[in-house]
Amino acid sequence: MQLESITIKVPKTAIKDLKDKDIIFYLLDRALTKLEFYYSKCKQFEEKYKKTLEEFKKELESKEENFEWWDDFIIWEGYDLAYKEWKRKYEELKVVLRDN
C-alpha cells in the first residue's frame, strides 16, 4: 500500500485540538459509513431474490431474458463493487491508524 501526504488548511483555533489521528479517525468513520451503506443495498437485493449476487447472475444468464432482473443485476453489481472498494479503503485506513 502506498501512502501519500496531504496538506490541509484549517483555522488556527482548531489546530491545538486537531491531531493527525483525528483526521484518520474521520476518514475511517467516513469509509465505514460508505461500506455499510453499500452493504445494506446489496442485502436488500439478496433478500428480494433470496440468493447471492453470484447465484443470481448464474440464474439470470441461464434463463430467458428478463429486463427487470437485468436492471436489478446491473444496480446490484454496482453496489457490490462500491462495497468492496470502500471495504478496501476502510482496511487500508485501519492499517494507517495502527501504524501512527
C-alpha positions in Angstrom: 0.0 0.0 0.0 1.4 3.4 -1.0 0.9 6.3 1.3 0.7 9.9 0.3 0.9 13.0 2.4 -1.7 15.8 2.2 -1.8 19.3 3.4 -5.0 20.9 4.6 -5.7 24.4 5.8 -7.7 24.8 9.0 -8.4 27.8 11.2 -5.6 28.4 13.8 -8.1 28.0 16.6 -8.7 24.4 15.5 -5.0 23.4 15.3 -4.5 23.0 19.0 -7.4 20.5 19.2 -6.7 18.6 15.9 -4.3 15.8 15.7 -3.3 13.6 12.7 -5.1 10.6 14.3 -8.3 12.7 14.4 -8.2 13.1 10.7 -7.6 9.4 10.1 -10.5 8.6 12.5 -12.7 10.9 10.5 -11.7 9.2 7.2 -12.1 5.8 8.8 -15.6 6.7 10.0 -16.5 8.0 6.6 -15.3 4.8 4.9 -17.2 2.7 7.3 -20.4 4.7 6.7 -20.0 4.2 3.0 -19.2 0.5 3.1 -22.2 -0.1 5.4 -24.5 1.9 3.1 -23.4 -0.2 0.1 -23.6 -3.4 2.1 -27.2 -2.7 3.1 -28.1 -2.0 -0.5 -26.6 -5.4 -1.5 -28.5 -7.1 1.3 -31.8 -5.6 0.0 -31.2 -7.4 -3.3 -30.2 -10.7 -1.5 -33.5 -10.5 0.4 -35.5 -9.7 -2.7 -34.1 -12.6 -4.7 -33.2 -15.0 -1.8 -29.7 -15.5 -3.3 -26.2 -14.1 -3.5 -25.1 -11.9 -6.4 -23.2 -14.8 -7.9 -26.1 -17.2 -7.7 -28.4 -14.5 -9.1 -26.0 -13.9 -12.0 -25.9 -17.6 -12.9 -29.7 -17.9 -12.8 -30.1 -14.7 -14.9 -27.7 -16.0 -17.6 -29.4 -19.4 -17.8 -33.0 -18.1 -18.2 -35.0 -16.3 -20.8 -34.2 -12.5 -20.8 -35.9 -10.6 -18.1 -35.3 -6.8 -18.3 -36.3 -6.1 -14.7 -33.8 -8.7 -13.5 -31.1 -7.4 -15.7 -31.7 -3.9 -14.4 -31.5 -5.1 -10.8 -28.4 -7.1 -11.6 -26.6 -4.0 -13.0 -27.5 -1.9 -10.0 -26.7 -4.7 -7.5 -23.4 -5.4 -9.2 -22.6 -1.6 -8.9 -23.4 -1.7 -5.2 -21.3 -4.8 -4.7 -18.3 -3.1 -6.5 -18.7 0.1 -4.4 -19.0 -2.0 -1.2 -15.7 -3.9 -2.0 -13.9 -0.6 -2.8 -15.0 1.1 0.4 -14.1 -2.0 2.4 -10.6 -2.0 0.9 -10.3 1.7 1.8 -11.5 1.1 5.3 -9.0 -1.8 5.8 -6.2 0.4 4.5 -7.1 3.2 6.8 -7.1 0.8 9.8 -3.5 -0.1 8.9 -2.5 3.6 8.7 -4.2 4.3 12.1 -2.4 1.3 13.6 1.0 2.4 12.3 0.6 6.0 13.5 
